[in-house]
Amino acid sequence: MSDTRPGEPDLSSYRDVQLSPDFSELRRRFRRFVFPMTGLFLVWYFVYVLLADYAHGFMSTKVFGNITVALLFGLGQFVSTFAITLLYVRWADQKFDPDAKHLRDQIEGETK
């Protein structure tokens, strides 16, 4: 006897879940958010590293007082990390987690 609701697939094994359209869509949406954000951050990070290594004059330019471009870029790394984390948490809460919970409920056989 199955615990699934009428019209929903019987997801009895990990392979069944992996092959289900709901899981494929969830994975696709996750990748469409995470991969570009990761790529963007890595480009930003490598630009910072390359500038620090090859553009000493630019990076040592004082912006005000003893604050240099390099220091601002370095602090920008922390700011961008927190910003990406905040964006991911908001996105996951609104767009990802509800569907993931629905899929988990299907797998575990829970009903509302």
Order of alpha helices (4+ residues) and beta strands (2+ residues): alpha-alpha-alpha-beta-beta-alpha-alpha
